[in-house]
């Protein structure tokens, strides 16, 4: 409880200082975003397509493959657990849960970027 009181007191004391701080306190190089050059904006592949569009298309295709694998693994896990019985969990089921978790993290990472 003492820690939360200290944290609250510290926040109350630092709040006025945070309001006074603004962009004028930043170094000169952090005021404006760095403009992109024409080459970075319009990167094209030899076939004329946008590099960004092709990367996005490939990421989507890879994510869809991973999703298909995830669904198939989840269905296999469901079937194994149905056939296993009430008090038995096969080792392969545990491995499949780990595989499902890895695939889900991989898909989440692709969707975030």
Secondary structure, DSSP 8 states (H G I E B T S, - for coil): -HHHHHHHHHHHHHHHHHHH--GGGS-GGGSS-----HHHHT-B-TTS-BHHHHHHHHHHHHHHHHHHHHHHHHHHHHHHHHHH-SS---HHHHHHHHHHHHHHHHHHHHHH-
